[in-house]
Amino acid sequence: MATPAAPSALLSQDALVLQQITGFMSNDFDILDGAGERVVGHVTTTGGGLARLIAGSRSLDIFDADGTPLLHVEDPIGIGFDRFELSTPDGAALARVTRRFALFSTKVSFSLADGTALELSGNMLGFDFAFTVGQAVAARVTREWAGLSRGFLGHSRYVLSIDPTVPPRLRLILIGGCIVLDLIRRKQKNQG
């Protein structure tokens, strides 16, 4: 008899802290439990060093604490609004993500493979964001001070609070959405 797979440590958390650990040519994060004490996942920048030097961090993978790959985030080079792709490790599409025009705020649309529409919107200061499906809030994201040394190096810190009823597949997309948010913020900073 086959043993059922153990639940993902990352996807069973209702609160996560995404703490950036590198920044120059990569955009790696440790993903910690809600208390910020235990590593439950990682975000690793992929792609060649020369490509990252020229175009920045455009390909990232999200792993569970045990090293199991869970999600791939891709930022294809294009013209116009930022577009991103979220997929499973085997390449199956999970969501297409598009940054929308918004004056004094951040707005991002997620078109999930199952037809669900997810929205990410943030305030003018860029510290508080909400993921919504219709009128329901699936998660909230707060950008926090990463500490003096990390802040000086430009490292970001996000706290993701997920509604406990959100299923694992959507939780994965929400985590990918936090990485997309950081990529958008980094591009804005580099342009400004």
N, C-alpha and C positions, 0 to 999 in steps of 0.2 A: 504494500500500500504506500502511495506517495505521500511524503510529508508536505503539508501546506507551507508555502513560503512565509518566512517571518515578515511581519509588517515593517515597513520602512521606518527607521528612527526619524528621518527627516519629515516624512509625510504624516506622522502621527502627532505632530506638535501643533498646538493652536497659537503659539507665539514663538517667533523666531527673531534672532538678532543676526543681521548680515553685516559682518565686520570686514572691511577691505584690508587685505594684508600686503598687497603689492600695488604699484601704481605707474611706474615709468613706461614699460613696454608690455605690461600685462594688467589685468583687471581682476586679480584673484581675490576671493573672499573665503573666510571661514563662516559657516552658518552654525550658530550656537542656539541652544534651547532658549526659552523665554527669559530665564534668569541670567543668561549670558555666561554660564559656567561650563557647559558640556558641548563639545563639537558634535553636531548631528549631521553635518554635510559640508561640502566644499564646492566652490566655483573655481574652475581652472581655465585660463585663457589658452586657446589652441591656435594652431596656424604657425607658419614660419616667422622667424625673427625679423627678416627683411620686410615681409608684408606688414607686420605689426609696426615697424619703424615708419613705414611710408603711410599706411592707412589707419593705424591705430588698432585697438582691440576690437575685432569684428566677429570673432568666433569663440564661443565659450561653452563649456560643458559643466553640468551640475551633477554631483555625485552624492550618494548617501554616505554616511560615516564609514561604512565598511568598504567603500570604494566602488559600489555598484553604480554604473552610469544610469541617470534618470532622465536627463533632458539636454538637448542641444539648442543653444541660442545663436542665431546667425544674423549679422548685420550686413546684408549685401550692399555693395556700392551702387548708388543710384542717384538720380537727379530728382529734386522736389522734396516732398515731405519724407522724413525718415521712415523706413520700412524695416521690419524685422521678421524673422521666421523662428517659430518654436517647433521642435520636432523630437521624437523619441530617438534613443541612441541608434536604432536600426533605420532611421530616416523617415518614418511615418509622420506626416504633418499633424501637429496639434493645434497650431494657431498662426494666423497671419496678423501682424501688428503694424498699425500705421499711426504715426503722430499726426494729430490734426491741428489746424490753425486755431489758436486761442490767444487773445490779447490779455496779457498780464496773468496768465495761468498756464497749466500744463494739461493737455487733453490727449489721450491715447486710446485708440479703438483696437479691440481684439476680436477677430473673427475666428471662432473656434471651429475645428474640423466637423463637429457635430451640428453646426449651425447656430450655436449660442453666441450672442453678442455680449461682450464684456467691455466695460469702460473703466479707464483709469483717469481720474481728474485730481488736480491739485490746486492749492491756493497760490496766491500771487507771490508769496515769499518762498515757496518751494520747500516747505517743511512738513506739510500734512497732505496726504493723498488718500483717496478712497477708490477701491475696486467695486464696481456695481454691476449687477446683472438685473436689468430692468430697474426697478426701484429698490431692490434689496442690496444691502451692503454686504459683500462677500468677505472683504478684508479692509483693513486700514493700514497705512504705512506712514511712519513718522521718521523723518531724517533727523538724527541726533548728532550732537557734538561727539567726535570720536576721541577726544582727549588732546592735550597740547601737542605731544610729539606726533601723533597720527594726523591731527588736523594740520600741523605745519607741513607734513608730507603730502597733503591733499587727499588723505584716505577718508572714505565715506563710511557711515554707519547708519543702517536702517533697522527699524523695529517693525516687523510685520505681525499684525494681530488678525488671525483668521477666525471667521465664524465657525464654531465647532461642528455645524451641520454640513460644511463644505466637503464634498467627496475628494478622495486622494488625487484624481486626475486634474481637477480644477485647482487643488492646492499647488500642484506642480506648476501649473500655468501662472499662478499668482507669484510663486517664487521667481519664475522666469521673468515675470512682469517687473519685479523689483530690479533685476539685472538690466532690463531694457530701460527702466527709469534712470538708472545710474549712467548708462551709455548716453542717453539723451542729455542728461545734466552735464556730462563731460564734454559733449560736443558744443553745448551752449557756452560753457566756460572757455573752451578753446577759440570760439568765434568772437567772444566778447573781449 
